[in-house]
Amino acid sequence: MKKRLCIIWIALCAALLSCASTGESADILSLEEAGQPAAYAPPAAAPKTAEEFLERGILFYSRSDYETAIADYTEALRINPDYAAAYYNRGTAYGNKGDYDRAIADFTQVIRLAPDFAYAYGNRGAAYKDKGDYDRAIADYDQAIRLDPDFAAAYYNRGNAYEDKGDYDRAIADYDQAIRLDPDDAEAYNNRGAAYKDKGDYDRAIADCTQAIRLAPDFAAAYYNRGIAYYGKKDYDRAIADYNQVIRLDPDLAYAYGNRGSVYAGKGDYDRAIADYDQAIRLDPDDAVAYNNRGIAYEDKGDYDRAIADHTQAIRLDPDYAVAYSNRGNAYYGKKDYDRAIADHTQAIRLDPDFAAAYNDRGSESRPPLDPAK
């Protein structure tokens, strides 16, 4: 019976763009500018004009005080309802708060007032992407690139949208363009590595993640992703070394412990695997994958009761987790509880009708093993 371990891949998400404004839309203040609070000292008196409210809002934004920034941008718009810069900056603040619908509404207003401003399309695309509306995100990135063919961040973010849609070839093509325009973009190398990994091209994934690390030596996500690629090549020692680096850089990243545990399990070192799964669960008690994987390690040690307990907890956390049902079925089979084993594989098949291994295991478990002594 094949046990199914789960490895989690991190691909960096597209952030709302921070791009300088140019051309006819030069009045639109960018996030790059917002990131320089020294240029926006608070006015000596309370702000009165739309421009003064905008400048103070940018100062609050630079301090991550998004609520107060939004209030100032809103006041600027009350004074001047066609102030594109205020809509743009307020949309960015909404995006950073995760209020994507309001962000989209504000960027739409910017586009109405400044239809050739590429960055407004880029930021609206980022908001659509974070809502999971990849087709609208891609359409906005397309328009941003039409308006500015050298817009590296738009290629990068469009690549992320294609990656999330599973269109790895288009994602790679966009990351290629982003890297051509910005050869020092560590995130673009890391994300292209993620796309190569998803295509099963581990060597190119490793090369890209390695380049990301050269550009940004403390880039934990690049070590993490390279570790997954090494795991895919069964180069377990290098994978462990990369997860060690991730844990050094980010000691509270539960997934790093979980994935290192899976590598130890691949080496047959189940005690270390269990210790890492323990830590992953301490950091994230709702991680169904960590319970599932620890259950597999217990099963491999012959501790079927603990295996069943862990798979049961994984199912409590995620009632549609077909793999956990199948793995619990394997543990019941180890205890010779064939009826429960068959019931669990049947449930796994109900949840995932294309789960070939569950059909195979159910078929095997419907016939208890022969006793060679008889």
N, C-alpha and C positions, 0 to 999 in steps of 0.2 A: 504494500500500500504506500503510495506516495504522499508524504506529508507536505502541506503547502505553507511555506513561510512567507511572510509579507515584508517587503522592504519598501520604505517610503522615500520618494524622490522629491527633493526641493528644487523648484525652478523659481528664480526670483520673479516676483510679480511686477508688472509695469506700475511705476509710480506716476502720479500726476506730473506733467512735464514742468520743467523749470527752464524756460527759454527766454532769451533776450528778444525784445520787440524791435521791429525794423519797418522801414518803408512808411506807407500811408498811415499805418496804425501806431505810429511812434508814441502816441499818448497813452498807450496801454502799458502799465507798469508790470514788469515780469517778476517771477519768483526769484530770479537771480538778484534783482534789485532789492526785493523784499528781504533777502538773506543778508543784507548789509545795513543793520539798524543804525550804525553810526551816521549814515547819510540822512537819517530821518530823526533828528533830535526832536523831542516833544516841543510843540510851540510854546512860547512864553505865556500866551493867554489861551483860553479855551478856543478850540477851533470854531470858525464861523463859516468858512467857505467849503464847497465840495472838495476842493483840492486839499485843504487842511485836514478834513476828516479822512480823506484817502490816505494821506501821509501818516496820520496817527494810527489808522488801521493797519498799515504796513508794519509799523513799529510793534504793535501788539501781535501781529501775525509772526513776526520774527522771533517773538518770545513764546510761540506756540499757544498764545491766548486767543484761540480761534473765535470764541463767543464774542469777546469784546471787539475783535477785529471786524467780525460780521456786523456788529451794531454800528461801528463807524462807517463801514462801506454802505450800509443801508441808509444812514443819515446823509452820506454824500449823494446817494441816488434820490433821496427825497428832495434835495436841493436841485440836483441836475438829473432828471430821469433818463437822459440820453448819454450818461457818462460811461463810456465803454470800459475805461480802466477800472471803475468801481465794480461793474459786473464781473469782469475778468478775475479780479483779486478776490471778490466775494465767492465766486464759483470755486476758486482754488481752496479757499478756507472751508467751504462746505465739503469739498472732496476729501480734505484731510480729516474731517470729522466723520467721514463715511456716509454723508448725506448726499448720495449720488444723484437723486432726482432733482434736488435743488441746484446742485452743481451743473447738471445738464441744462436746466432752465436758464441759469445765468450765462453759460457759454453760448447757448442759443441766442440770447440777447446780444452778446458780443458779435456773433456772426451776422445778425441783422444789421448792426450798426457799422461793422467793419468786415464785409464779406470776403475780403482778400487776406485776412489775417490768419496765417497758417496755424499759429499756435493755439488759437481758439478751437479749431477743429481737432488738433492734437489732444488738447486737454479734455474736450468733450468725448473724444474716442476713449481716453483713459477711464473716464467715468463710466461709459457704457461697458467697457471691458470688465471693470470691477463689479458691475451689476450682473455679469455673465452674459451680456448681450453682445456676443462676439461679432456677429454680422454687422451690426450698426457701428461697432468700434472700428472694424476694418474699413467700412465705407468712409468714416471720418478720417482715418489715417490715409486712405487713398487720396482724399481731397487735400489734406495737409501736404502730402508729397507732390501732388500736382502743382500746388501753389509755391512750394519750396522744395525742389528736387534734391537739395543738399541737407535736408532736415533729418539728421542722424537719429534723433530720439523718436521720430515718427516711424522710421524703419524698425528700430528696436522694439517699440511697443506693438507695432503690427506683427512683428515676429512672435511676440508673446501671445497675441491673440490667436495666431495660426497654431502655435504650439498647444494652446489650451483646446483648440478644436481638433487636435490630432493630425493636422496637416503639416507634418514635419519637414517635408521638402520645401514648402513655401516659407516656413519659419526659418529654416537654414538660409535660404536665399536672402531673406530680410536681414538676418544677423550678419551675413556677408557684407551687405551694403552698409549697415551700421558700423562695422569694423573698418571698412574701406574709408568711410568718412571720419571715423574717430578711432584710430588704431590703438589708443590707450584705454579703451572702454572695457574694463575687466568684466562687468556684468554681461556685456554682449558675448564675450568669449564663454563665460560660464553658461549662459542660456543656450548658446549654440551647442555646447557640450551636452546639455540636457536633451536637446533635440536629437543629436547623434546617438545618445544612449537609448532614447525611445525607439530608434531605428535598429538598435542592436549593434551599432558600430562603436564598440567600446574603446578601440584604439584612438579614434578621432575624438571621442568624448574625453578621454584621458588627456590627449594633447591640448584640447581647448581649456579644460579645467586647470591644467598645469600653467598655461599661459596666463590665465586669470590670476593664479597665485603669484606668478612672477610680477605682474602689474600691481597686485594688492596682497602682500604677504600675509595679512591678517584676515583674509576673506574667508570666513568660516564656511559659507555655503559652497565655495569652490572645493574645499577639502572634502566636505560632505558628499558632494556629487561625484568627485573623483573616487571616493571610497566605494560608492555604489558601482561605478564602472569596473573598478578592480574586483569587486565581489562578483560581478557578471563574468569576469574572466577567470574566476576561482583563484585569484591572487590574494589569498586571505590575509597574509602578513602585511602587505601594502595597504589593504583596505583597513585593517586594524590601526595601522600607523596614522592613516588619514583621520579616522574617527577619534583617535587620541588627540590629534591637533584640534579637531572641532570642539571637543570637550574642554581642552585647555582654553580655547578662545571664548566658548560659550558653555560654562559648566551647567547651566539650567536647561539645555536643549534636550528634552526627553527623547526625541527621535534619534539623536546621536547615540545614546545608550542603547536604544532598541535595535538600531541597525548594527552596532558593534556586537550586541548579543547574538544577532543572527549570523554574523561572521564567525564568532566563536562556535556556534552550533554547527556551522558548515565544517569547521575543523574537528568536530567531535568533542569539544571542550564544553560539556553541558553545564558544569558547575559555574564556570565564568559566564556562560550565556545567561543562566538563571539570575546570577548576581546583577548583570546589566539590565535584564528585564525588570528585576525588582526596583532598580533605581529609576528606570523609565516610568514605572507605575507610581512610584513615590512622587515624581515630578508632575505626572499627569494621570491621576487616578481614573480618568474616563477614557483612557486609550485602549480601545477594544483590541487593536492589533497586538499590543504588548502582552495582553492576557493570552491571546491566541498563540503567540509565539512561545511564551513561557510554558503553556500547556504542551506544546510539541516537545520542548526540551524535557519536561517531566516524563512524557510518554517514552521518549528515547532512553530515559534512565529506568524505565519499567515502573514508574510511579503513576499508575493509571488513575488512581483516585484524585491526586492533585491535578493531573492533566484534565480530568473531567470537570473539576471545580473551576479551573481557569477558563476552559472553553465555555462553560455555563455562564461565567461572568462576562465573557466577551459577547455572548448572545444577549444577556440582559442589557448591555450597553448598546448593542446594535442588533435588534431582532431580525434584521434582514441579512445578516452576515453568513452567507452560504458556506464559506470556507470553515468557519468555526463549527457549524453543524457537522460538516464532513469530518473534521478533525476529531470532534467529540465522538462521532461514530467509530472512528478508528480506535479510540481509547476504550470504548465499550467493547469493541471486538477483542482488544487485548485482554479484557476481563472475562471474555467468553459470554458476554451479555448480547447475544446475537440479535434478539428482537429490538433492543434499543439501538444497536448499531444500524440496523436496517431502517428504523424509523428516522434516525438522524440523516442518513444519506438520502432518504426519500424527501425530507424537508429541504435539504440542500438542493436537490434537483427541482423541487417546486419553486424555490427562489431563483434558481439559475438553470433553466432547462438545457443550456449548452455546456453544463459542467461535466465534461467527459469523465474525469477521474471519479466523480461521485457515482456515476453509473457503473464504472468498473469495480469500485469498492463495494457497492451494494450487491453486484453480481457475485463477487468473491465471498461476501459475508453471508449470502443466503445459503451457502454450503459450508458448514464448519469444516476445518482442516481434518484430513484423514489421520487416524492414529496409526503410525507405522508398526506398532506392536500388535495390531489386530490383523 
